[in-house]
Amino acid sequence: MPVPTRYKRSHSHLKVTRGGKVLLSSTGDWSHGGEVDPAEDESFMEDMVVIERPIYSQKDFDQGFEGGQRPKRTACTWIKSKARKCEFSLACVRKTIAHHLPFLSIMREYNLRTDLIADVIAGLTVGIMHIPQGMAYGQLSTLPPVFGLYVSFFPVILYFFLGSSKHVSIGTFAVISLMVGSAVDKGLKDRNMVPNQWNQTLEVDGNITSKMMDNSEELLQTKLMLAMSVTFVVGAIQLLLGFFGLGFLTVYLSDPLISGFTTGAAVHVFTSQIKHIFGIPTGRYSGAFKLIYVYRDIFINLPQTKPVTFIASIVCMVLLVVVKEYINANPKIKPRLLMPIPMELIVVVLGTVISYFVKLEETYGVKVVGDIPIGIPAPTLDAFPYITEVIADAIAIAIVSFAISVSMAKIFAKKHDYTVDSNQELLAYGACNVMSSFFSSFVSAVSLSRSLVQEDVGGKTQVTGLVSSALLLIVLLVVGPYFRTLPDCVLAAIILVALKGMFKQFGDLKTLWGISLIDFATWLITFSATVFLDVDLGLLVGVVFALLTVIMKSQRPYACLLGQVPGTDIYKDVDVYKVAEEIPNIKIFRFDCALFFANSEFFKSSLYKLTVDPNNLKKIQRKLNKKKKKEDHQLLNITVDSVGSADIQATEADDEAEMDKQVPGPNMNTNITSAKKQGEGAGKDPNFMTQAPTLTDVHYIVIDCSTMSYVDSMGVKVLQQVISELRAFNITVYLAQCKSSVREMFECTNFYKTGSKNYMFLTIHDAVVSAQLHQWSVTGENPSQNGNNNNTSNSSSKEADLNDDGGKGVEFSEDVLESNGGSVIPKADNHGSIVLERTPV
């Protein structure tokens, strides 16, 4: 079909003027027309946009500008695109290797003179932090402290080769250690394994002796295998996610959710260390409300507090707080320090030395770390029988550890202007956990405190990790046994002081309250669920609640009516912009969401509530029909006599009064369209309205579809239902600004059998002007005389022949162009167009 001449590009004109001078024409050339006065340049009120173009329905626009469909992405096209990238060449192999081994590109740009010294200093600083934190968080995982040192050693080396972040410090992290400990406790509970002691009678050389026995070795072996199983499964999950490119899944863990979760986990960490601070026994519990049972034990056993243990804990915490807050964080002292004072290590060394010489364990009953084996553990496969038992816990740990780690990596990458690949990070974390699980390690993650210190002291690359690993290797091979007398309360004090940063996240509540009530609720519910229901359940509750908020937002989105800003083609929410005015007989409805099965009914109810409800019109119609039927029935039963004549006259008077009631008032339009026009309109379009509504003053509803990113089959059905129900009362529905995906869905679902393509418009303004033209053709009334003098924004129709191609289905044969205070009425001419002159804002 040839394109109509009036829709060709040459018939659309754009002018931008300033002070009467044309600055930009439709050719795109700028012309100042001489020098522009500075005063004019500062005053935007003199900048004008002048546009003259046809009234476009979507059908006309697609025909005139050769509109097509979006490129479809199918499994076949995806495979082909991937296949094109797979060039079996040396360059492709190098690129793949460089992508999956980021250290190659990092070391290629490494400057020995400037970077090496900074990395060595940062590595020694972080390595010193690794020693006390590794031992403390190892204890937090229910394993002996030395296993925390293994986590500080093996994953760090592997991350150097596979990690894409230059500044994060991987190793032990409080929240992850706690979650591993929780999984271990569940495994022990399932096996009914608890610490147990008994007297065993032995006969040696005829002498019968009694010896105290316990199951500590068996218990430790079971704990270790459970922890290794969790670590292996966590690593396997992260590798799978990275291999399939699912790093984007962390977007479902919002910042308020992570903040609330980590703060709730910090409460669990704090609670688990109280017994070491007071030196009292407590039971180990798992599952919902376990903190209640723990605090019950704490208060019951509080009278058994060991004074020396409590005093040592307080002294350690005071020293740590004073040095961290008033020396290392002091802006006056900090620049003078080559590196932060490693107070954690100093406290560990002092505690070990004092405990050794004073004999705190033997004399005062202070619990100590105990024997620490020398060397690196041999690889073992003993953990595999427990893998199926820890999958549920491993999924939660895998997601949390990755979310925390990659968020920290992205913070540093943004600060130092480089990129971090989420999928490569998943592969790196997964490889670290899988490989280290064979060497008696538990799950590793990025530490917030160590990463901040590493970046703060000047670390440049992951060479820092190699330096810290070298220091840890010395500790494992030589220094480890000397920490045998280190009191547990010292490690507990280090953990509690380190939790300060997490507890400061309570301050997020005040910020979230002022920003978003939903984010505030997400934080609070996630925190509460984590505290009372346990760590893994708390994360699940937080994720479910966060997803529910998204569902609720999409299920009940904002809906509003739009009004026209006087003198423009701009349509805004009438509740937000008081200057926006509704157009007589036309309602413009916007639904701020995609239209799909979950919100289709809400869309329908919102549309009817804000515009006109056909159900109410049906009730009114039924009442009128019932009343008319009743009156007709009374007329048939009238007796023709003298009395009857009087009754007839009274009935006629009542009938005339009722007819007066039914005659439309000033806000209603009656049908004054000639039979000729009705025949012509109906012949051109079966959906063409030839009669104005009589039960409502709303004649047209324009639905702004610009916010609908997609429409599913249920959404299409609701649109069809709305159009059909409103058409029954001669109310016309126009669709404006439909995206290509929405139009493609209309094609697939045969939507155009209900709603004609001629009623789908390029913009809201096209739909409004077309509705006004249609209203004039049906009622013969001037749209500008309905009480709004700015209803067409200086828009005019210069077309007489609005045939089927134009989407109007009516022909005009008389000159009706009339301007009235900014309103423009259709005029008989050769082409329909919109002429707009307004000031840009």
N, C-alpha and C positions, 0 to 999 in steps of 0.2 A: 504494500500500500504506500503510495507516495506521501511524503511528509507535507502537510499543509504549509503554504507559503508563510502564513502569519506566525508559525512557530519556529521559523528558522532563527539562528543566532543573530543574524543581521538586524532583526527587528527588536532586539533587547538593547537598551541604552543605559549607560551609567554615567552620571556626571557628579563630580565633587567640586563645589564652588566655595569661594571665600570672598565676602564683600562684593559679590557679583562677578568675580573673576573665576573662570573655569580652571581648576587645578588638575583634575584627572578626568579623562574622557574614557569611553568604552574601549578605545584602542590601548589604554594602559599607559599613555604618555603623560608625564607630568609637565604642566606648564604654569608658570607663575603669572604670566601675563604682565610682566613688569615686576618691580620690587614690591614686596609685601610689607606693609607697615608693621613695626613691632607690636603696636597696640592691637592690631588685627590678629597677629599671631598668638597673642596671649588670650584673646577672647574666643573661646570655642563656640560662643553663641552665633558667630557669623559663619561658621563652617557648616555647609549644607550638603546633603546627599540628595541627588535627583535621579530617580530611577523610572524608566518607562519600559514596560514589558507586558507580554500577554498574561491573561489569567490562566495559570497552568493547573489542569488536573494531573494526577500522577501518570495517567495513560498518555496524555498529550506530551508531557515532558519526556517520557521514555521514548516516544516515537520521534519527537523532534531532536533529541540529543542522543539517540541510539543507546538507550539504557539496556543493560544486560543483567546477568546474574553474577553473584559473587563466585569466586573460584571455590569449588567444593573440595574439601580435604577429606579424603577417604583413606582407608587402610592401604589401598594400592598406591595412592599418590604419596603417602608417607614413606612407604617402603622404597619407592622409586627415588624420592628425595634423599633418603639415607644412602641408597645405592650409588647415587651420583657423587656423594661425598667420599665414598670409599674408593679412592684411587690407589691402586697397588703400586705405589712408587716410593722411592726413598724419602722424598719430601713428606709424603703422607705419613709414613712410618715415624719419621722424626717428630712430626707435629703431634701424633698420638702419644708417643712416649713422653714428650715434653709436657703434654696436658696432664697425664696421669702421674708424672714425677716432677712436681713443681720445683723441687730443689735444684734441678738442672738450670732452669732459667734464672732462679734466684742467685745461684753461685756464679753464673756467667757474668752477672753484673756486680759481683761482690768486690769491694775495695778493701784490700788487706790493711792499708794504712789508716783508713778512717773507720772501717766497720769492725775490724777484729778486736781492737782494744775495748770498744764499747760493748761488744758481745761477750767478751771474757768477763768484764766487770759485772754485767747483768747476769751472766750465767752463774758466777760465784754467789751473787746475792740471792738469786732464785734457788740455787742448790742448797744454800744455808736454810732457806725457808722450807724447802722440801723435807728436810730431816725431821724437824719437830711436827710439821703438819702431817707428813706421811705416817709417822708413828701414832699421832693422835687420831687421825681418821681411820687408820687400820683398826684401832681399838673400837672406833664407832661402828665398824662393820661386823662386830662380834668376833673378829679374828685377832690374833696377837699382833702387836705393833709392827713387827718386822715385815708383815705382808703389805702394809702401807708403803714401806720403802721399796718393795718390788714394783708397786704401781707407779711410784715416782721415777722408776728407772726404765723399764722395758717400753712402755707406750711412748715415752718422750723420744727415744731413739727412732722408733718407727715413724713417728709423726714428722720428724725432720725430713724424711724422704718423701712422704705422701701428702703432707699438709700444705695448704695454699696460703695460710695466714703466717705472717712474719712475727707476730707479737704475742700470741696467746701462749699461756703456760699450761700444758696438759699434765694430768696426774690425778692425785686424790682431790675430791671435792665433798664437802660435808653432806649436802643433800643426797648425792648419789651413794655415798658410803652408808648413809642411813637407810636408803631404799634397799641396798644389797643386804644390810643387816636384817631388815624386815623380812626379806625373802628367805634368808637363812633361818630365821626364827620360825617361819611357817613350816619349812621343811623339817625342822626338829620336832615341832609340835605334831606334825602328821605321823612321825615315827615314835612319838611319846618318849623322846630322849631328853632327859634332864640331868644336870650334874648330880652325881650320886657317890657316896662314900660308904665303905663297909669294912669290918674287921675280918681279916682272913687268918686262920690258924695255920702255921707252918711248922713242920718237924725237920729240924736240922741237927744231924749227928745225935739223934735221940732226944734232943731238947725241943720242947714245944714252945713256939713263940707266936705272938700275935702281931700282925702287921696291918696298918691302915691302908686300904686300897681305894682307888676311885676309877671312874670311867673317863677321865680327862683326855686321854689319848684317843679313845674312840670318838669322843665328842668333837675334838679338834679335827680329826680326819673327816668326819661327816660334814662339819661346817665348811671346811676347805673345799670339799668336793661340790657342795651346794653352791658356794660362791663362784667357783670356777665354771660350773654349769651355767649359772646366770650370765657370767661374763661372755662365755662362748655364744650363747643364744642371742645376747644383745648385739655382739659383733656381727653375727650372721644376719640378723634383721637389718642392721645398718648397711651391710654390704648389699643386700637385696634391694633396699630402698635406693641406694646410690646407683646400682647397676641399671635399674629401671627408670632412673631420673625422677625420683619422687621426693626430692628435697623440698619441693614447694609445700609439702604437707604441714610444715611447721607454721605456715600462715594461719592455721586454725588454732594455734596457741598464741593468743594475743598478749600484749604486754601486761595488762591488768591481770590476766589469768596466771601468767608466769610469776608475776610479783606476789599475788595472793598465795599461790602454791608454795613458792620458796619461803615465804614468811611463815606459813603454816608448818612446813617441814622444819624450819628453824626452831619452832616450839618443841617439836619432837626431839631434835638434837639437844636442845637445852635440857629437856626433861631427862634424857638418857644419861646426862653427865652429872646430875645432882647427886646421885648415889656416890660418885667418886669424890665430889667436893666435900660431902659430910662423912664419907667412909662408912656408909650404912648399906645393908643388903636390901635389894628389891627384886621382885620376880620379873621375869621377862614375859611380856604378853604380846599378842598379835591380834589383828582384827579391829572391828569397830569399838570405839570407846575404851581403847586400851589405856589411854592416858589417865582415865579416871581411876583405874586399878593401880596404875603406877603411883599416882599421887596419894592414893590411900595407903600404899605400903610406905611411902616416904614419911607421911605424918605419923604413922604407927611406930616406925623405927627411928624417928627423929631423936628420941631420948638416948639412943645408942650411938650418937655422934662421937667420932674420935677427935678429941681436941687438936692433936698434932696435925692430923690430916686437914681439918678445917682451917687451922691457922696457916698452914703451908699453902693452901689453895688461895686464901685471901691475899697473902703476901705476893704470890705470883701474879694474881690478877691486878693488884695495885701497880706492881712494877711494869706490867705489860701496858696498862692503860696510860700511865704517866709517860712512858717513853714514846708510845705511838701517837698520843694526842698532843703532847707538849714539847716534843723534840723532833720526831720524824715528820710530823704534820705542821710544825711551826714555820710560818713563811719567812721568819727572820733567820732561823737556824738551818733550815733545810737546804738552802743554796750552798752553805759552807761544808756540807757533808759530802764526801766522795760517794757514799752509799748509805742507805738507811741503816740505823743501828739494828742488828739482828737480835732483837730482844728475846724472841722465842727460843733461839738457839742458846743464848746466854742463860735463860731460865732453865732449859733442859740440862745444860752442863752443870750449873750450880746445884740444881736439884739432885742430879746423879752423884756429885761429889759429896754433898752434905749427907745424903742418905747413906752413902758408903761408909763415911767415917763415924757418923752418929749412930749407925745401925738402926735406922728408923723401922725397918721391917721386924727385926728381932725384938727391939726394945719397946716400941710403941704400937706395933701391929699395923703399920702403914703398908698398904698393898703396893707392890712394885711390879715392874714390867716382867721381870724374870729373864730366863736365858734367851739369848738371841743367837740363832745359828750363824756361822760364818760361811760366806760364799754365796754363789748364785744357785738357786734351786734347779734341779734337773727337770727337763720336760716330762710331763706325764699325761696319760690319757684316761685317768681314773674318773674323770668327771662325766663322761658320756652316759652312764646309766641313769643319771639324774636329770637329763635334759628335758624330758617330757613333763617333768613335775614343775618346772620353773618358767614355762613359756609365758603364762599370763603376766607374771611379775616382770619378765624380761622385756615384754612389749612396752610397758609403761616406762621402764628405766631407759630403754633405747630412745624413746621419743623425747623424754625430759632431758637426758644428757645431750642429745643432739641439739635440741632447741636452745638450751643455755649456752652451749659451746659455740654454735654458729652465730648466735646473736652477738656474743662478745667479739668473735672474729670480724663480723661486719662493722662493728663500732670502730675497731682499730683500723680496718681497711679504709673506711670513709675518712678517718682522721688523717691518715698518711697517704691517701690518694693512690690506692691500688685496689684490685678487685679480688673477691673471694668467691669461688665456685661452690655453691651449696652441695651439689652432687659429689664433687671431688672431696669435700670435707666429710660427707657421709662415708665414702669409700675409705678415707684415712682413719676415721674413728672406728669403723668396722674392722679394718685390718689390725689396728692397734689392740682392740679388745679380743679378737679371735686369736691372734698370735700370743698375746700376754696371758691368755687363759691357760695355755699349756705350761706356763712358768709360775704357777701358784699366785696369780694376780687376780684382783677383782676389777670391776668396771672403772674405767678412767673417764675423766671429763675435764673441761677447761675450768681452772680456778679463777674466780674473779679477783681475789686479792693478789695472788702471785702474778697474774697477767698485768694488773695495774702497776705493780712494782717493777716488773720487767720492762714495761714501756717507759715508766717514769725515770729509771736510772739510765736509759739510753740504749736499750737493746735494739738492734737493727734487723736481725734475721733469726731463724731457728738454729743458728750456730750456738745461740744461747742455750738451747736445750742440750746440745752435745756437751757443753762445758758443765752444766749442772748434772748431767748423767755421769760424767767422769768423777765429779765429787761424790755422787751417791755410790759409785762403784768402790771408791776408797772406803767409804763407811761400811758397805756390805762385806768387803774383804778383810778389813783391819779393825775398824773402830767399833763395829756393832756390839761385840760382847761387853764393852765397857759401859753400855747403857743398861746393864742388867738390873742395877739398883735404882733406876729412875722411877720415882713414885707415879702411880696412875693419876693422882690428883693434879700433878703438874700438867700432864697432857690434857686433863679435863679443863683446867684453867685456860690453857691456850685455845681450846675449842670455844669456850664461852665468850672469851674476848673477841674472837674472830666472828662471832655471830652478830656483833653490833651493827655491821653494815646491813645485814638482812632485816634486823628489827627496825632499822631506820626506814624501811619500806612502808611502815605504818603511816608515814607522812604522805604517801601517795593517796590515801583516802581523802584527805582534804582537797588535794588537787582534782581528783576524779569527781568529787561531789560538785565542784564548780564547773566541770567540763561536761560530764555525761553521767546521768543517773544509771544508765545501763552498765557502763564500765565500772562504776562504783559498786553496783550489785554483783557484777562478775567477780570483782576482787574479794568482796566480803563473803560471798557464798563459797568460792573456792577455798579461801582461808578457813572458814568454819568447817567445811567438809573435810579438809585435810587434817585439821586439829582433832576433830571428834570421830571421824570415820576411818582414819589411817591414811597414809600417804598415797597409796595407789588408788584407793576409792575416792580420795579427795580430788586427784587429777581427773578421774573419770567424771565425777560430778561437775567439775569446772568446765570440762570440754563440752559435756552435754548441755549445760546451762548456756554456755556461750553460743553453741549452735542453735539452741532454742530462741535466743534473742535475735539471731539472724533470720530464723524462720518466721518469728513473729513480725519482724520488720517487713519482710517480704509478703507475709500473709495479710497484714493490715497496714499497708503503706499509706502515705499521705495522699489525699485527694482534694482537689480544690476547683473553683471556678476561676476562669481567666477573664480579665477585662482589658479593654484597649486603652493604651496611653494616648490621650488626645493628640491629634495631629501627627501620629506615627503609625507604622505597621507593627508595633511592638505590643505584645499581649502578656500581661503579668497577673500574678495572683491578686485577686481583689482584696484579700485579707491582709496582704503584706504591703501592697502599694495602694494607698487610699485614692490616689489620683486615677487609677485604672477604673474605667467605666464599663459596665455591662452594656451590650448592644441589645436594643429592643427586639424581642421575639427570637433572639439567638442566645443559646447557652454554650459556652466553651468550657469543656471539662478536661481536666488533666489528672492522670493516675500515675504517681511517681514510682512505678515499678514495672517489671516484666509481668505479662498476663499469663498465668498458668493455673493448673488445677487447684492449687492451694488457696489462691486469692481470687479466683474467678467469681465466686458468689459475693465476695466483699466488693469487687469492682461493680458488679451489677447493683447491689444495694446502695453503694455510694453514689453511683450515677443517678439512680432514681431519687435519692434523697436530695441531691443538690440541684437536679433539673426538674424532671416531672416523672411521677410514678404512674405508669399505666394501670396498675392495680387500683389506685384511687379513681382514675378516670372510668374504669370499668364499673366501680361501685356507683359513681354518679350516673353513668349511663343506665345501669340497671334500675336505679331509683326513678329516673325520668321515664323509662319504658314502662315500669310498673304503674306509675301514676297515670300515664297516658292510657294504658290498657284499662285501668280502673274507670277512668272517665269515659272511655268509649263504651265500656260495658254498661255504665249508668245511662248513657244516651239511648241505648237499645231498649232499655226497660221503661222509658218514659211513656206515660199514657197521654194520648192526644185528646185533651179536653181543656176546659177553661183553666183548671188548676194546672194541668200539664203544660199549657202554653206559658204560664208564669214560670213554671219550673224550667222550661226550655230557655226562657229569657235569662233566668238567673244562671243557668248552666253556661249559656253563651258568654255571660259577663265574666264568670269565673274562668272560663276557657281563655278569654282574651287576656285576663290578668296573668294567667299562667304562661301564655305565649310571650307576654312582655318580659316575664322573668327569664325566659329561655333565650331571648334576643341578646346577643353578645354586647357587652358594654364597651366603653372606650378602649379597653385594653385587649379586646378580642376582635379578630378579623373574620368577617363572613366571606363566603365564596362568591365572588363577583366575576369569576372567569367565564368567558363566553364558551359556548359549546364547541366553537371552532378551535379555540386554544386547547380545550380539553382533549379534543380528538387528535390534534397535532402532537401534543406532549405525550399522550399515551402511545401514539404510533411510534415515536422515536425511542422510548425507554419504558419497559413495563413497570419499572420502579418509580417512574415520574409521578410526583404528587400534583394532582390537578384541583385539589380542594384544600382550603386552609382549615386548621383545627378549630373546633367550636367550643371545646370544653376547657381549653387552656390557652394562655397567651404565648406559650413557647411553641414556635413553629419549627425551629431547627436546633439540632444539637451537634456541635463540632467536637469531636474527640481528638485531643492532641496526643498523638502516638509517639512523639519524639522521645519520651522516656521509656518506651517499651523496647527493651533490647531483644526480646523474643516473645512469641506467643505460641503456646502449645495447642493441641487439638481441643482441649477443654475450653481454653480461652477463645478459640474460634467459634465454638458452639455458643458460648455466652454472648459473643458479639452478634452472631446471627439471631439469637433469641431476642436480644435488645432491639435490634433493627426491626424485626418482625413485629414485636409487641408495640413499638412506638409507631410503626407504619400504619397499624390498625386504626390509629387516631390521627392520621395524616401528619405525623411529625417526621421530618426527614433527618437522618443521621449522616453526617459527613465525617470522614476520617482524614486527618492531616498529618503530614510529616512521618509517614510510615517508613521504617527502615527496610532495606532490601530483604533482610532475613524474614521480616514479618510478611512482606508481600509474597515471598516464595512460599511461606506457610499457607497463605490465602490460596495460592494456586493449587497446592497439593490437596487442600481440603474442600475444594469447590466452593469457597466462600462467596465467589462472585455471583453465584446463583441467587444469593440473598441480597448482598450488597453490591451494586453495580460499580464497575471500575470508574465510571464517570463521577462517582461521589467520593473519590479518594483524591486528595489535593496535595500539592507540593508543600504549601505552607498554610498556616492558620489564616493568614490574610487572604489568600486565594479562596479558601473555603468560605470565609465571611462575605467577601464581595460576591461570590457566586450565589450564596444564600440570599443576599439582598436582591440580586437580579431575579432570582427565582421567585422570591416573595412578590416583587413588583409585577412579574408576569402573571402570577396567580391571583393576586388581590387587586392589582391596578393601583395600589397605594404607593406614594412616595416614601421610601424608607427614611428619608431625612426628616419627615414630618411626624415621627413617632416619639419625639421627645429627646433625641440625642443628636446634637449638631456636629459631633466629631466622630461619627460611627464608621466612617470609611477612610479616615486619615488622608484627606485630599486625594482619595483614590477615585478613579473614574473608569467607566467602561466605554470604550470607543467602538464597540463591536455591535452590529445589528444582527448578524447571522450567527446565533449561538446554536449551531447544529450539533449533531451527535458527537462530532470530533471535538467540539469545545466542551462537551460534557454538560450542556445546559438544557438542551432539548426544547428550546422555545425560540421563536423568531420575533424580532421587534421590527416594526415598520414605521415608527414615528419618532421624531426627535424629542428625547426626554432628558437630555443633559441639562442639569440645573445645579448651580452651586448655592449653598445656603449655609453661611457661617462655617465653612470648612467641609461641609458634606457635599458629595458629588453623586449625581443620579445618572443611571445608564443613558447612553445616547446612541441613536441609530448611526452606525458608521460601518466601516468595512472590516474592522478587526477589534476583538475584545482585548483590553489592556489595562494595566495598573500603572497609574502615574503617581509617583510618591515624591514629595519634597518635604524633608524634615531636617532637623538639626541633630547631628550625631552626638551621643552623650558618652 
